[in-house]
């Protein structure tokens, strides 16, 4: 019997043939031992491993409330991010929970995903989008969107290759997927290649020691820092556009 899509947990972590866990969260005093134990279990699984929250309840003696409260605690501290899943027609099919080795953001703001985890695991539904029988126009839009996505991916890859993670690897090597996923969730419809380049410059200034060319010792969440840098770069870019429009007499 196929289970509903709600409550799925998808682990996002660096690729490895072993159960290697980043120990950072073990020293995070915001987390209870219960939350640390659950996070350790989830991160010990392979990337893209899927499990229902109800299955997690069955695998321990803590009970349903304890498991749900631990997930909620991890979410409030930035280790977990929930998002809606959609099919090709953009119809909502359920929710998935993405788990990170380190907090996705340092200080979750008001635009963070919802923190209440519903007990009902039926996928949400909404009215299907209007069908437009203009295949040529639809094909053109799909190709345009694909081209735009490729431009963003290329710009991000180029930027992350230049940002050091340590003395042997760059951010691209270990955080390209996580940073791209964060950008598409947090800045949907506002991704620009020029802004990515600006964000990379800001990241370098904030996170890299100019004397050694290596990350500063206090850098513990590259994804979170890049999120902050992109938000600042986007504001700078929009301000520049406003000034150009003003200078050209459009306002």
Order of alpha helices (4+ residues) and beta strands (2+ residues): beta-alpha-beta-alpha-alpha-beta-beta-alpha-alpha-alpha-alpha
